[in-house]
Amino acid sequence: MPQSETAPLNIICLATYFKGVDFIRECKRLGAHVVLITKEKMLKEDWPRDSLDDLIALPNDAGPPLFIDLVSFLAQRSKPDRIVALEEFDVMTAALVREHFCLPGMSSSIAKTFRDKMAMAINAKAAGLNVPDFVPLINTEEVEQFMKRVPPPWIIKPRSDVSAIGISKVEKPEEVWRVIEERNARENLRERVSYYLLAQFIPGEVFHVDSIVDEGRVRFVGANRYGRPPLEVAKQGGAYVSRTVAHTSANEKELLAINRKLIKALKLERGAAHAEFIKSDTDGRFYFLEIAARVGGAYIADVLEAATGVNLWREWARMEATDDRSSRQRQTAAQKPDRQGGPGTSRQGQTEGADDPPVRRGGLGSRKLKQPRNEYAGIVLSLSKQEAPDTSAYDDPEIVYRVKKRHHAGLIVRSSKLERVEELLTQYAGRFADDFIAVVPPLEKAE
């Protein structure tokens, strides 16, 4: 019997890690029926159980077939309308579940582009973006030619992990050959070198651009600059810092333009995106590093909300939870014609151009994104020696959020002046070194 046209949308969220609380709450607030599928290791996290119609944990080693089977069981009583990955490691699984049920959303071929650093680099280069030179660690002749052509140091990085996990910096060819030999001897086939890249190391400042995309267009965007490159923080320890890029600056204008070009090239139709770029100290150009089809981690959404008043998770939820029954017949992102176009504005949070159609939520109509604030915000965050660090000695009025997470110290500040944000973050990063900072070895692979 067909499902009632007035029934709430059934949204199934996948989350291997603890992410997306605001997304879940907003979907429930909008009347959706929300089910969360997580892993056993995450079952005791502080999920918003009051906003969940069901919370199910699968074994920690569960693969896509088990997710598909579980959703099939749930569909016996309530057919799913949306499958949403709240975490990077669930992007491909969510795509495979969608395809099994012929649901709208990102296909597995598009999802692979957002999970495979080699695929995203190839697509970004084809779209005309600057990309650090790279070679897959597969063909020995190609690897040798790369090392002759590109001066060291180089970066060896996994094609599908996140953050700085599994990344190493090498200086000599013999180090590269040693890594190849060691990894190809591993029993786990996915740890062998065909799953790794050797890439040019470009020193410079690292920026991240975070977007909400609907119908192929960037509907909201924010550009931020890291205090130190994330790889350096992961390897050497210290405080993680990120803050808003100066509004209407040349850096912001260029970042937003290349971000739009990137999203178009990778065919993201709907959802959140977190892209990273490096501005070379050598030639002053921006180079593409990587992109993910998710909300950025490390409290990036909270920093953007402090600066603009717009919450990435909630805006994404509004797109997914808005009832548009005709969307069930829409083609997937991979099949739809590309509708990206039009000039972009330089201010964060604006739609792409004055001639664009109204912002749509799930195809429902003309509800526009609220006008964002045009302020500045930033975060200082670190691992802490204390299980529950006390930040009460940090009492500046610009502090708008205090991180509450075991063995983490963090503060988010907001001001109408970027100079004040940078002043506070610089002070706090120095004080954190004395008060809180703990250093642990970086992970070689995700747990």
Buried (B, 14 or more C-beta within 10 A) or exposed (E): EEEEEEBBBBBBBBBBBBBBBBBBBBBBEBEBBBBBBBBEBBEEEEBBEEBBBEBBBBEEEBEBEBBBEBBEEBEEEBBBBBBBBBBBBBBBBBBBBBBBBEBBBBBBBBBBBBBBBBBBBBBBBEBEBBBBBBBBBBEEEEBBEBBEEBEBEBBBBBBBBBBBBBBBBBEEBEBBBEBBEEBEEEEEEEBBBBBBBBBBBBEBBBBBBBBBBBBBBBBBBBBBBBBBBBBBBBBEBBBBBBBBBBBEEEBBBBBBBBBBBBBBBBBBBBBBBBBBBBBBEEEEEBBBBBBBBBBBBBBBBBBBBBBBBBBBBBBBBBBBBBBBBEBEEBEBBBEBEEEBEBEBBBBBBBBBEEEBEEBBBBBBEEEEBEEBBBBBBBBBBBBBEEEEBEBEEBEEEBBBBBBEEEBBBBBBBBBEEBEBBBBBBBEBBEBBEEBBBBEEEBEEEBE
